[in-house]
Amino acid sequence: MVLNLDKDLKRYYAIGEVADMLKVNESLLRYWEKEFPTMISPKKAGGNVRQYRREDIENIRLIYHLVKECGMTLEGARKRLKTNREATARTAEIVDRLKNIKVELESMRRELDYLT
């Protein structure tokens, strides 16, 4: 799952937007916010409305990668991010690129199958 925030020039994102980007429930984001308070700290506007910055979303993406894609526990993800955040970020980026390539190749294959 690639998050392309460069297209969107917004400074803040609502919890619903972030949940849609990652295809997770809003409750999971609130839970991770409690479990990773130093990494995910959205600004809270009136009425306790969460406003996530790009940095928050990137951190959530790393947590998602470790927990959902790699199957790590929250404690394991916490340790990995504490000791080797840069390598984890690079790995997550590579996985995202490979997923995009796979989607493109599958699309090409469908088109070729249609033509034959």
Secondary structure, DSSP 8 states (H G I E B T S, - for coil): -----SS---S-EEHHHHHHHHT--HHHHHHHHHH-TTT---EEEGGGEEEE-HHHHHHHHHHHIIIIIS---HHHHHHHHHHHHHHHHHHHHHHHHHHHHHHHHHHHHHHHHHH-
